[in-house]
Amino acid sequence: MAIRPKQTTQNHLKFLDNLNDTGFANMLGSAKYLAKNYNLPADIARDIVLYWYETNWHKLSASRNDN
């Protein structure tokens, strides 16, 4: 079960969803974009991205299988 970092907001998660949907960046590098856009420390941004991955893995794997 994923533990949501206390600093996580719906805006952070929506940002990551949008970033993933656009294909602009490899999601493995998405923490730097999250940190820059929301003025977050790098370690907090990484924790939020890990949480996002853990809660979206089923969507991500399904979209990979669709291609």
Beta strands, then each sheet from edge to edge (+ up, - down):
end
